[in-house]
Amino acid sequence: MNNFESHIYGSKPVVVDFFAEWCGPCKLMTPVLQQVKEAAGDRVTVLKMDIDKNPGFTHRYSVQAVPTLIIFKDGQPIWRKSGVVPAHEILEHLNTVMS
């Protein structure tokens, strides 16, 4: 995750999926995030962050449940939600910030 901060501080919106390998609901987010990426294309970056391998980021962004999605724009978290989130809901929030 060396490039994580360079991604989130960019002007392109970034969807970060904080997940864990052992988390059943987290596995449901993979096809959802693929739908988001297909719909948004190059206007958005989608990243997955394993909370067990990256506890510093997990603590920094107060992730207490998985999956947790956070949308960043210009380094700022602009939306977050825990649990399985449908693609249309993520895209709604992305549409307000995509350039």
Secondary structure, 3 states (H helix, E strand, C coil): CCCHHHHHCCCCCEEEEEECCCCHHHHHHHHHHHHHHHHHHHHCEEEEEECCCCHHHHHHCCCCCCCEEEEEECCEEEEEEECCCCHHHHHHHHHCCCC
